[in-house]
Amino acid sequence: MAVSLAFSNLAFQFNNVKVVQNPVCFGLAPTKLPFLCKEGRRLSSSRTITIPGASSAPTIEDGSQNDTDAIPTPKVIIDQDSDPDATVVEITFGDRLGALLDTMNALKNLGLNVVKANVFLDSSGKHNTFSITKAFLTANLTGPCYELFFSSTGRKIDDPELLEAIRLTIINNLLQYHPESSSQLAMGIAFGVEPPKQVDVDIATRIKVKDDSHDRSLLFVEAADRPGLLVDLVKIITEINIAVESGEFDTEGLLAKAKFHVSYKGKAISKPLQLVLANSLRYFLRRPSTEDASF
């Protein structure tokens, strides 16, 4: 089920309201906000997405850590294809991750619901997966106090800015709870205990377009990671009137790997337009980024 990505920022930032940290629930029960009494207390909102960080000093977030082991490559996958009703996020950092309760709470603070969580093991380590959906506010206006709830819309996230906020929130928590990961994450330049090595953008940049069906094409992009990259990629693609329907965005250490289902006027992209798309992305990804590298 294809979901169009749209540039609409629907996240809310609440002032003077403290979210109650309820016990973690993997079901569809709504997340309850505190009472707002009617005596002069008002809910205000902003159209700015904030990146909630960890709420406590750096720890291992219930995971395991051995400084003598080789540091594994951290991976964050945002999958828009595997579930028609939710955005699936997968986080891997060898066998060092725990239950990631703080990460789930940080995602809830973005106005999202974690409707399902799963952990599985394979030869590459422990994989924590979350199915997340948008949340909306419902209110009970009866009685002496207003009662507000975050309830699930049952819809996946289709806003590139919110998807990027999800990615950066997860990476931020990785850096706080596993500071040893900073040498393998782009954000480690600003926030890590050990900055990462520079990636040669000419070597790292790879772009490929191929036909997926009569109605759409597949775009593959691999590049050096940086904050805001997901939003920038979608912006470049849509500026040449190509629609981004769905896809997957992976952060693998210092590299970002994206797979987008794209189309032009409901059809697969023609060969000349594929060349225009590839050249536009290649120019953007290889240009000097000293002014853009702001964390």
C-alpha positions in Angstrom: 0.0 0.0 0.0 1.7 3.2 -1.2 1.6 6.2 1.0 2.4 9.6 -0.4 5.0 11.6 1.5 3.9 15.2 2.1 5.7 18.2 3.6 3.3 18.8 6.5 4.6 19.2 10.0 1.8 18.0 12.4 3.8 17.5 15.6 2.7 19.5 18.6 4.9 21.0 21.3 3.1 21.5 24.6 3.9 24.2 27.2 3.2 23.8 30.9 2.0 20.3 30.5 4.0 17.4 31.8 3.3 14.0 30.1 2.7 11.3 32.7 5.2 8.5 32.2 2.8 5.5 32.1 3.9 1.9 32.2 5.0 0.9 28.7 2.2 -0.9 26.8 2.6 -2.5 23.5 -1.2 -2.5 22.7 -3.5 0.1 21.2 -4.6 1.6 24.5 -4.4 5.4 24.3 -1.7 7.3 26.2 -3.3 9.5 28.8 -2.1 13.1 29.4 -2.5 14.9 32.7 -5.7 16.7 33.7 -5.9 20.4 32.6 -8.1 22.1 35.1 -10.2 24.9 33.8 -8.9 27.6 36.1 -6.8 29.5 33.7 -4.7 26.7 32.3 -4.5 26.6 28.5 -3.0 24.3 25.9 -0.7 26.0 23.4 0.9 24.5 20.4 3.8 25.1 18.0 4.6 23.8 14.5 8.2 23.0 15.5 9.3 19.4 15.8 11.6 19.0 18.8 14.0 16.0 19.3 13.4 14.6 22.8 16.5 13.2 24.3 17.2 10.8 27.1 15.7 11.9 30.4 18.5 10.7 32.6 22.3 10.5 32.7 23.9 8.2 30.1 23.6 4.6 31.0 23.4 1.4 29.0 19.6 1.4 28.8 19.3 -2.2 30.1 21.7 -3.5 27.5 25.1 -5.1 27.8 28.5 -3.5 27.0 32.0 -4.8 26.9 34.7 -2.3 26.1 37.1 -5.0 25.0 34.8 -6.0 22.2 35.0 -4.5 18.7 32.4 -1.8 18.4 29.6 -3.0 16.2 28.0 -0.9 13.4 24.9 0.9 14.7 21.9 0.6 12.3 18.6 2.4 12.2 16.0 1.3 9.6 12.8 3.2 8.9 10.6 0.9 6.8 7.5 2.2 5.1 6.9 -0.9 3.0 6.5 -4.0 5.2 3.4 -2.8 7.1 0.5 -1.0 5.4 -0.8 0.5 8.6 2.4 1.5 10.5 5.9 2.7 10.1 8.3 0.0 11.2 11.6 1.0 12.9 14.4 -1.4 13.5 17.5 -0.6 15.7 20.6 -2.8 15.9 23.9 -2.3 17.7 25.4 -5.7 18.0 24.1 -7.4 21.2 24.4 -4.2 23.3 20.9 -2.9 23.2 18.3 -3.6 26.0 14.6 -3.1 25.9 15.0 0.6 24.8 12.2 1.8 27.1 13.7 5.3 27.0 13.7 5.3 23.2 10.0 4.3 23.1 9.2 7.1 25.6 11.1 9.6 23.4 9.1 8.5 20.4 5.9 9.0 22.4 7.0 12.5 23.2 7.1 13.2 19.4 3.3 12.5 19.4 3.6 8.9 18.2 2.2 5.6 19.5 4.3 2.4 19.7 1.6 -0.1 18.8 3.9 -3.2 18.7 7.4 -4.1 19.7 9.5 -7.1 19.0 13.1 -8.4 19.6 14.8 -11.1 17.6 18.4 -12.4 17.4 20.5 -13.4 14.5 24.2 -13.6 13.7 24.5 -9.8 13.4 23.1 -9.2 16.9 19.9 -8.2 18.6 17.2 -6.4 16.5 14.7 -4.2 18.3 11.7 -3.4 16.1 8.8 -1.0 16.8 5.6 -0.4 14.8 4.6 3.2 15.3 1.6 5.3 14.1 0.5 8.9 14.4 -1.3 10.0 17.5 -4.0 12.6 17.8 -5.5 14.4 20.8 -9.0 13.6 22.0 -10.6 15.5 24.9 -13.2 14.8 27.5 -14.6 18.3 28.3 -17.1 17.2 31.0 -16.4 17.6 34.7 -14.3 20.1 36.5 -11.1 19.3 34.5 -10.3 18.7 30.8 -9.1 15.2 30.2 -6.8 14.8 27.2 -5.6 11.6 25.5 -3.1 10.7 22.8 -4.9 8.1 20.7 -3.6 6.2 17.7 -4.9 7.2 14.3 -3.9 3.7 12.9 -1.9 5.5 10.2 1.8 5.3 9.4 3.9 8.4 9.3 4.1 10.1 5.9 5.7 13.4 6.8 9.5 13.4 5.9 10.3 15.9 8.6 8.7 13.7 11.3 10.4 10.6 9.9 13.7 12.5 10.1 12.9 13.5 13.7 12.3 9.9 14.5 15.6 8.9 13.1 17.5 11.6 14.9 15.7 10.9 18.1 16.9 7.3 18.0 20.4 8.2 17.1 20.5 10.8 19.9 19.5 8.1 22.4 22.1 5.8 21.0 24.8 8.4 21.6 23.6 9.1 25.1 23.2 5.5 26.3 26.0 4.0 24.2 28.7 6.8 23.8 31.1 4.3 22.2 28.8 4.4 19.1 29.9 8.0 18.4 32.9 6.9 16.3 30.5 5.3 13.8 27.7 7.9 13.7 27.7 11.2 11.8 26.1 13.0 14.8 29.1 11.8 16.8 31.0 14.8 15.4 29.1 17.2 17.6 27.8 15.0 20.5 30.1 12.0 20.8 33.0 11.2 23.0 35.0 10.0 20.0 34.3 11.8 16.6 33.9 9.6 13.5 36.3 9.5 10.6 35.4 11.6 7.6 33.7 9.8 4.7 34.8 10.5 1.1 31.5 11.7 -0.4 32.6 10.8 -3.9 33.3 7.2 -3.0 30.2 6.9 -0.7 27.7 8.4 -3.2 25.9 5.8 -5.3 22.6 6.3 -7.2 20.6 3.9 -9.2 17.2 4.0 -10.8 15.4 1.0 -12.3 11.8 0.1 -13.3 9.8 -1.6 -10.6 6.5 -1.9 -12.6 4.6 -0.1 -15.3 3.4 2.4 -12.6 6.5 3.2 -10.7 10.3 3.0 -10.5 12.8 2.1 -7.7 15.4 4.7 -6.7 18.4 3.6 -4.7 20.6 6.2 -2.9 23.7 5.6 -0.8 25.6 8.5 0.6 27.5 9.9 3.6 24.9 10.4 6.4 24.1 13.8 7.9 21.2 15.3 9.9 18.3 16.3 7.6 19.4 14.1 4.8 16.0 12.3 4.5 14.1 15.6 4.2 16.7 16.9 1.7 16.4 13.9 -0.5 12.7 14.0 -0.7 12.8 17.7 -1.4 15.2 17.3 -4.3 13.1 14.5 -5.8 9.8 16.4 -5.6 11.3 19.6 -7.0 11.6 17.9 -10.4 7.9 16.8 -10.1 8.6 13.2 -9.2 6.3 11.7 -6.6 7.7 9.7 -3.7 5.2 7.0 -2.7 6.9 5.0 -0.1 10.3 3.4 0.7 12.9 2.6 3.3 15.7 4.7 4.8 18.6 3.0 6.6 21.3 4.5 8.7 24.3 2.1 8.7 27.0 3.7 10.7 28.3 6.7 8.8 26.3 5.8 5.6 22.7 6.4 4.7 21.0 4.0 2.3 17.6 4.9 0.9 15.1 3.0 -1.3 12.2 5.0 -2.7 9.3 4.0 -4.8 8.9 6.9 -7.2 6.7 7.8 -10.2 6.0 10.6 -12.7 2.4 11.4 -13.3 1.4 7.9 -12.2 3.8 6.1 -14.4 7.3 4.7 -14.2 10.1 7.2 -14.7 11.4 7.4 -18.3 15.1 6.9 -19.0 15.8 10.6 -19.7 14.1 11.6 -16.5 16.0 8.9 -14.6 19.2 10.6 -15.8 18.0 14.0 -14.7 17.0 12.6 -11.3 20.3 10.8 -10.8 22.4 13.9 -11.8 20.4 16.2 -9.5 20.9 14.0 -6.5 24.5 13.4 -7.3 25.2 17.1 -7.6 23.4 17.8 -4.3 25.2 14.9 -2.4 28.7 15.7 -3.6 28.7 19.5 -3.2 30.7 20.9 -0.3 28.6 20.8 2.9 30.7 22.9 5.3 27.7 25.3 5.7 25.2 22.5 6.0 27.0 20.5 8.6 25.2 22.1 11.5 24.0 20.0 14.4 
